[in-house]
C-alpha cells in the first residue's frame, strides 16, 4: 500500500479524519480492514507509513507496511 494524491471516484470510500481527507478504493478498504497512516522519521528520513493488519499481495516487497 502507498499514498498518492487522487480525486475521489464513485468506487472510493472517503474518510475525513482530523481535517485530512483520505480516499480509499472500496475493494481495497474491504480487503485491508483497518488501515493506519503514520508520519515517521527514521534514519534521518521522514515520510508516511501505511500499515494494515492484513498482508496484501500485489508484487510489493514491503509486506504489510509501506513508506513513501
Secondary structure, DSSP 8 states (H G I E B T S, - for coil): ---------TTEEEEEETTEEEEEEHHHHHHH-SEEEEEEEETTEEEEEEEESS---SS-TTTTEEE-
